[in-house]
Amino acid sequence: MKVNLQDNFSISKLVIGCMRMNEWNFSIEQSVEFVEWCIEQGITTFDHADIYGGNHHNEALFGEVLKMKTQLRNEMEIITKCSICVRNDENPNIKTRYFNTDREYIINQVNKSIEKLNCDYIDLLLIHMHDLLVNPKELNDTLNELRDKGKVRYFGLSNHNPLEFDTLQKYADVKFVTHQFMLHPLGIENYKNGTMTHCLKEGIHPMFWSPLAGGRIFNPTNALEENMKNVLEGIRQELHLEEIDEVIYKWLLMHSSDPIIVLGTGNRERIKRAIHSLGGMHMTREQWYKILIDAGYNLW
């Protein structure tokens, strides 16, 4: 269940996304037990961002887990992200969301993440969104500083298009080891715009967030979503799977870039189905293309 991103750096094929950790309503003891359970299942990677739950709030919740059981840090990989500036308790005067990749801002956010997470370093830092005012040379110097000081081991990007990715990579001394972006059967823009093909070209293992479209897969609100649910249900029956989320995971994982899925849930049954989807009967090409076409992709 591990995917090698670079050299000897590997993360789990399934990643626990902590975007809604504050909504899981776990006690600290329950959070510790949940993290231990995930690791026992082979899911050792946990995905964060400075804005999740508010200003580093969910990082702080996770940090309480590591404070209670410090030895767990040696059994996991921690991902976090920064560059999105939004209004919060520490920045009440922000009126418009914007992106920031200035050196001082990135350094400050990483230091705060390390502090809140109760750890000494971040395994993988992602630039969360593309900053149109980015200075690629300055960003390169910033990433080098974080690496040289041992605060971040590896780097990647999130939510960039191929041109944006290539532009930042051109100036970077470090190789971006992954690209995290949205992909699900109700959102295939990253197939249409060439991002998936770009991952193949660069030998990048993509990382998909919101694989279940934030739950809209299960509770359709329009004709397109209703049709997709019916398509997935038909394939579920053909593959003899338990629920349609397993169909989606198999569809996402079939791409030859060897993708990684971020599971934004604390629901163990859903996590178990995601694990189950890694094996068993394979989806046919016809089934795979049926989902893609019904999602709105024109083959020709």
ABEGO torsion letter per residue (X at the ends): XBBBABEABBBBABBBBAAAAAAAGBBAAAAAAAAAAAAAAGBABBBBBAABGEBGAAAAAAAAAAAABAAAAAABBBBBBBGBBBBBAABAABABBBBBABAAAAAAAAAAAAAAAGBABBABBBBABBBAABBAAAAAAAAAAAAAAGABABBBBBGBBAAAAAAAAAABABBBABBBBBBBAABAAAAAAGAAAAAAAAGBBBBBBGAAGGGAAABBABAAAAAAAAAAAAAAAAAGBABAAAAAAAAAAABAAGBBBBBBBABAAAAAAAAAAABEBBBBAAAAAAAAAAAGBBAX
